[in-house]
Amino acid sequence: MSKLFDQIKIGLDESLEEQLQWLDPGFGTYRVLKKSIDARTSTPHWVYRVETYGPNEKPETQEFSLAKIKAQLAHKPIIVGAGPAGLFTALRLVERGISCVLFEQGSVAPERMKAIAAYWRYGNLSSTNNVCFGEGGAGLYSDGKLITRIKSPHIPYVLNRLVKFGAPEEIQYLSNPHVGSDKIRKVIPPLREFLKSQGCEIHFDTPVKKVLFKGNKTTGVLLQDGRSFSSDRVILCTGHSAIGILEELAKDSVFIEGKSFAIGLRIEHPQKDINQIQYKTYAEHPALGAANYRLAAHDKKTGVGVYSFCMCPGGYVISSGTEADGIVSNGMSNYKRNSPYANAAIVVSVDHQQSFGNDAFAGLKLRKELEQKAKAEVTAQGGTKQMPSQSVLGFLNMKNAPLMATSSPSGIVPARLDKLLPVDITKNLVQALERFNRSMPGFISQKAQLIGVETRTSCPVRVTRDPESYQSITHSGLYPAGEGAGYAGGITSAAVDGVRIAEAIVSECE
Ligand SMILES: Cc1cc2nc3c(=O)[nH]c(=O)nc-3n(C[C@H](O)[C@H](O)[C@H](O)COP(=O)(O)OP(=O)(O)OC[C@H]3O[C@@H](n4cnc5c(N)ncnc54)[C@H](O)[C@@H]3O)c2cc1C
């Protein structure tokens, strides 16, 4: 019989196994379910949740064996987009016995990675292979944090399959799983080969121009190259950066609504400084990894929230736009989180209804405008591939100030980010930074700088779907899925959304 021990406190130099001998003498094996650092006291310590097993026992892992159905479909379901949502829709469909067709505008991961390197090195942005587009979607160049706020019975299945295709096993039981960009990239090729072997027909380098409808029924897709493919089921998994296909849907009167989102800047500190703030005298302790933080401020009067997002300890700030005339910042890290920098987005919430009323595409327009301003600023400073940046002190004092070194592979150029953002956003960021500095003294420092613009934290529109059938509320056979449709916000939640859609299709076919 396994035994569960929660809140086990272990000093940085103490041994967990020794402690377990006290708690469960003669235990055979154990697994760590949760490990966090408590740095609030003067002596930081680990806090563990552990399951122990008897000498002849083994931790159980669920296999999630799925029953295949015998479906007689006139046409295979079509999936658009090979990000986490599209790949997991395809995976679940084939595992349930339904063949499908997947179109991805970008290339297979290795080709895509060459294009990203060329962008960061020379500034040549490919419109189909970049940090958001190509096999693996935005997830492939992400920070690889797999934590999600959603609750779903499909989460363990998603994590199990990621492990099956090469992710570290620990993601199945750690409460704060992180794979890093380097490890997530290794998962994608075996997943692709498995899909192909199970009857998923994959077309890379094949952008879909639009979904085809007859009246309000889905009939297939039209590709950018003029070919069309028929199907009465199209699953749209195009992510938060594919605007063209959303505009096409709007032309066909598919119901799309505006959605609240957040915009701001990315802040970068030397990781040592964040370790110092969080771990104090223990900052250099070899047992402690790169420290992280989570910050939030909420103005009760205005309802505006400012918060840290996608914090990447030991990470890199990366240029992650998809259009040549715009610049977007984001962050990533590798599994070991060992770059000498820490970064996080600091973003301000934008309430869609309050800011734009019923103009569904207004958030997207604002986003584009800011990204273009960022690019224009870089060009004005003589830059080509760099991102605009301002020291935190320069931003707070609204003046030019020298920049420091950065983790960004494409570099930075000086810019007045305080002037580039809308006045209200700048004001909210200034107030929040001052507040954050009170809860984390040293957060505002001479060595901290801001890099812009952080505009793609989520999708500012939603292709509204029926909660039961998962189909568009206006067009049957269209299944909006993942982050681009406004139904997910991260790798795990997008993958889970794909599984939900696949299961909805399975139950229609059973
Ligand atoms: C730099 C970065 C770091 C991130 N870090 C994290 C993190 O640590 N943890 C986390 O949970 N999330 C992170 N995210 C967010 C996460 O990656 C996304 O939430 C997730 O990938 C969304 O999945 P999706 O499948 O809905 O869309 P996407 O991953 O965006 O995939 C959409 C796919 O559709 C394709 N496509 C678009 N239009 C067409 C078309 N017309 N025809 C054919 N194909 C098309 C695109 O090329 C793309 O491959 C990060 C994102 C970025 C950019």
The ligand as an ORCA input file, in Angstrom:
! r2SCAN-3c Opt
* xyz 0 1
  C       7.659     32.216    -26.962
  C       6.462     31.573    -26.358
  C       6.561     30.995    -25.095
  C       5.458     30.348    -24.539
  N       5.607     29.709    -23.348
  C       4.597     28.944    -22.865
  C       4.767     28.152    -21.715
  O       5.820     28.110    -21.109
  N       3.714     27.423    -21.292
  C       2.513     27.419    -21.935
  O       1.594     26.726    -21.507
  N       2.323     28.163    -23.043
  C       3.345     28.910    -23.534
  N       3.159     29.637    -24.671
  C       1.831     29.634    -25.298
  C       1.573     28.335    -26.039
  O       2.633     28.057    -26.879
  C       0.259     28.448    -26.795
  O      -0.765     28.728    -25.859
  C      -0.085     27.163    -27.529
  O       0.929     26.805    -28.414
  C      -1.402     27.335    -28.288
  O      -1.656     26.178    -29.004
  P      -2.591     26.132    -30.291
  O      -2.453     24.783    -30.845
  O      -3.923     26.641    -29.942
  O      -1.980     27.202    -31.305
  P      -0.507     27.376    -31.862
  O       0.482     26.681    -31.022
  O      -0.345     28.834    -32.053
  O      -0.519     26.626    -33.262
  C      -1.221     27.098    -34.368
  C      -0.665     26.456    -35.621
  O      -1.564     26.710    -36.691
  C      -0.819     26.989    -37.864
  N      -1.652     27.781    -38.785
  C      -2.132     29.021    -38.555
  N      -2.868     29.435    -39.613
  C      -2.825     28.437    -40.519
  C      -3.382     28.295    -41.809
  N      -4.133     29.256    -42.367
  N      -3.130     27.158    -42.490
  C      -2.378     26.159    -41.927
  N      -1.817     26.271    -40.709
  C      -2.049     27.382    -40.004
  C       0.376     27.755    -37.339
  O       1.434     27.753    -38.275
  C       0.684     27.038    -36.046
  O       1.603     26.001    -36.237
  C       4.231     30.302    -25.250
  C       4.117     30.911    -26.504
  C       5.223     31.535    -27.061
  C       5.101     32.160    -28.418
*
